[in-house]
């Protein structure tokens, strides 16, 4: 009987040791997947927001205001908390409003990095990762 109790306690102890060794790696893997999801979601949203802004600018009489409104509207609906300012930036190049002239819209968004201490070994020192998307379209004829 005593031998059975000893073997059970050794088994429980080895399970705790294995859990202590594996759990930090598992948590790190899950947090990395979540971080990658945030970055991928931001990249898709930034590309789509720049497309929507360029499209609105090509159809409007006031390309600057239309592009800003379209980007803010899209960004606000796709990712909560997006506002113009520190993290969301828009660069619009609409020289003329004549048919056939190009309009470019570049949108950048800063995503917080969870692993800034780990990433710092790679030479990346910031706690934010800048995600950029750009679109270029030509102004259409207005009726």
Secondary structure, DSSP 8 states (H G I E B T S, - for coil): -HHHHHHHHHHHHHHHHHHHHHHHHHHHHHHHHHHHHHHHHHHHHHHHHHHHHHHHHHHSSSHHHHHHHHHHHHHHHHSTT--BTTTEEEEEE----STT-EEEEEEEEEEE-TTHHHHGGGT---SEEEEEEEEEEE-----
